[in-house]
Amino acid sequence: MKKFLCAAFAATLTVAASASSFAADTGKVGIVVKIGGIPWFNAMNAGIDEQSAKLGVDAKMIGPTSADPALQVRAIEDLIAQGVKVIGVVPNDASVLEPVLKKAQDNNIIVLTHESPNQKGATWDFELASTQGFGEAHAKLLAEKMGGKGEYAVFVGSLTVPLHNAWADAAIKYIQENYPDMKLVGDRYGVAEDVDKSRSTALDLMSAHPELRGFIGFGSQGPIGAGRAIQERRMAGKVFVVGPSSPGQSRRLIKDGVLTGGFMWNPKQAGEVFVTLADKLMKGEEIKDGETIEGLGVVHPDYQNHNIIVDQLVEINKDTVDKLAAMGL
């Protein structure tokens, strides 16, 4: 893949300023992500930009300055007012967004979501990993590293992100059914979109639970924060961390052995899919069962729930992290 420049504007512009860059005509695509300026969404922005240039689509990413659902609502309201044709969203809170997404649809705007299966108000939601497959893959990896016994904790981006919590449900269920000697500490902690909160929570949990031996972090900053906590406590090889993360950000921690790794899909690819689907739907084309869509492969849509889900897991470990980081991820 070509090298790309980080979407620094996403971290510095306000939501309103970003959204107001659209002219009030149709044919525009605005994609609102969880937060601007972090590696995961920088990579997604690169995919959006490259696919937009390839297909001749006018698409831009809006990255709020914090992972606040209210900022996403405001960005979507701005895009509706600007008269865009397609709004894409990676929701921070699926339920909070329902009214504004319905408003978008009432204004004949196509709504695409990602990381939010069964999202109310979405024309289509697409996923590059199934809920069960993604959750269980991380559960298996952690159980292997922990030898099938000991205490573990689960981080999610927030308690209101449906997909993160669905992954957590799948992982916890798999461990309960297959590793009875592994015990969950608490329920789950909504800190995994903030590296500092993930770090401090991990430090607190290790202090409170001396038998804690593992973390699963669903949210790109969760594994990073937990890994840094383990590094500080010099617990590498004694406490294990698994979860999706940006390889460029996690590479050093993985190589130092404080972060085991995990699985991910390619956020750059997700950005490309946003644009591909937007282009297809703006042209009035339908999503057909069994067709091949660039970036998704062969699809079997769930028409009732408006989901397009495929499994394209990429493993992150010492052997793969350099190559993934070199791709700009």
RAJORA-V156744 format. One record per backbone hydrogen bond with DSSP energy under -0.5 kcal/mol. NH is the residue of the N-H (numbers start at 0). CO is the residue of the C=O. Records with the same first field share a line. If there is no record, write none. Layout:
NH = CO ; CO
This chain:
7 = 5
9 = 6
10 = 6 ; 7
11 = 7
12 = 8
17 = 13
18 = 14
19 = 15
20 = 17
21 = 18
24 = 22
28 = 57
29 = 85
30 = 59
31 = 29 ; 87
32 = 30 ; 61
35 = 63
40 = 37
41 = 37
42 = 38
43 = 39
44 = 40
45 = 41
46 = 42
47 = 43
48 = 44
49 = 45
50 = 46
51 = 47
52 = 48
53 = 49
54 = 50
55 = 51
56 = 51
57 = 26
58 = 56
59 = 28
61 = 30
62 = 60
63 = 32 ; 61
67 = 65
68 = 66
70 = 67
71 = 67
72 = 68
73 = 69
74 = 70
75 = 71
76 = 72
77 = 73
78 = 74
79 = 75
80 = 76
81 = 77
82 = 78 ; 79
83 = 78
84 = 27
85 = 27
86 = 109
87 = 29
88 = 111
89 = 31
90 = 88
93 = 159
96 = 92
97 = 93 ; 94
100 = 96
101 = 97
102 = 98
103 = 99
104 = 100
105 = 101
106 = 102 ; 103
107 = 104
108 = 103
109 = 84
111 = 86 ; 109
112 = 123
113 = 88
114 = 125
118 = 115
121 = 118
122 = 110
123 = 110
124 = 305
125 = 112
126 = 307
133 = 129
134 = 130
135 = 131
136 = 132
137 = 133
138 = 134
139 = 135
140 = 136
141 = 137
142 = 138
143 = 139
144 = 140
145 = 141
146 = 142 ; 143
147 = 142
148 = 145
149 = 180
150 = 210
151 = 182
152 = 213
154 = 215
155 = 188
156 = 217
160 = 157
161 = 159
162 = 114
164 = 160
165 = 161
166 = 162
167 = 163
168 = 164
169 = 165
170 = 166
171 = 167
172 = 168
173 = 169
174 = 170
175 = 171
176 = 172
177 = 173
178 = 174
181 = 178
182 = 149 ; 180
184 = 151
185 = 183
188 = 153
190 = 155 ; 188
191 = 155
192 = 156
193 = 190
197 = 193
198 = 194
199 = 195
200 = 196
201 = 197
202 = 198
203 = 199
204 = 200
205 = 201
206 = 202
207 = 203
208 = 204
211 = 208
212 = 150
213 = 150
214 = 239
215 = 152
216 = 241
217 = 154 ; 215
218 = 216
220 = 191
221 = 191 ; 218
222 = 218
224 = 220
225 = 221
226 = 222
227 = 223
228 = 224
229 = 225
230 = 226
231 = 227
232 = 228
233 = 229 ; 230
234 = 229
236 = 238 ; 256
237 = 234
238 = 234
239 = 212
241 = 214
242 = 260
243 = 216
246 = 244
248 = 245
249 = 245
250 = 246
253 = 249
254 = 250
255 = 251
256 = 253
257 = 252
258 = 252
259 = 240
260 = 240
261 = 315
263 = 313
266 = 264
269 = 265
270 = 266
271 = 267
272 = 268
273 = 269
274 = 270
275 = 271
276 = 272
277 = 273
278 = 274
279 = 275
280 = 276
281 = 277
282 = 278
283 = 280
284 = 279
287 = 285
289 = 298
290 = 287
292 = 290 ; 296
295 = 292
296 = 292
298 = 290
301 = 306
302 = 300
305 = 301
306 = 301
307 = 124
309 = 126
311 = 127 ; 309
313 = 263
315 = 261
316 = 314
319 = 316
320 = 316
323 = 319
324 = 320
325 = 321
326 = 322 ; 323
327 = 324
328 = 323
